[in-house]
Amino acid sequence: MTSKQVMTAAVLAAVLAWSTVMTVLGQLAAVAALLPSLGLLIQQIVAALSGTDSRSGPTPAAAAGSEEPPR
């Protein structure tokens, strides 16, 4: 694993541990408010660990070939 992958795995573990602690302490409202952020965090970390780039495809403007004409 690269250092980037180790760091992302450590951040994921820390965030999930903190969420677990908040749940155990009865802070269900705080956990419920953080669920969308946790989902995005997990999605980004999985993408980082797998080495894929979700924005690797052409942009819509580049795909359509609509470049700005020179002035």
Beta strands, then each sheet from edge to edge (+ up, - down):
end
